[in-house]
Amino acid sequence: MFKKLAKLKYLPNNFEIIENGDHVICSISGKKIALDDLQYWNVELQEAYFSYVEASKKREQEE
């Protein structure tokens, strides 16, 4: 299913594809995320998150 890791630049409401691919890796869980399913990321840290659960965990770590 997943063939090539994409490189993205995360923007406030979107992302820019720097290097073509079909997925990115969640920085918390290590799970693969299809670009079509990517909804959670951190612009400042330039990290992707699999779901709101991982995004919440990251926020808790920063507090």
WOSUL-V207412 format. One line per field, one symbol per residue. ss: DSSP state (H for helix, E for strand, C for the rest). Layout:
ss->???
//
This chain:
ss->CCCCECEEEECCCCEEEEECCCEEECCCCCCEEEHHHCCEEECCCCEEECCHHHHHHHHHHHC
//
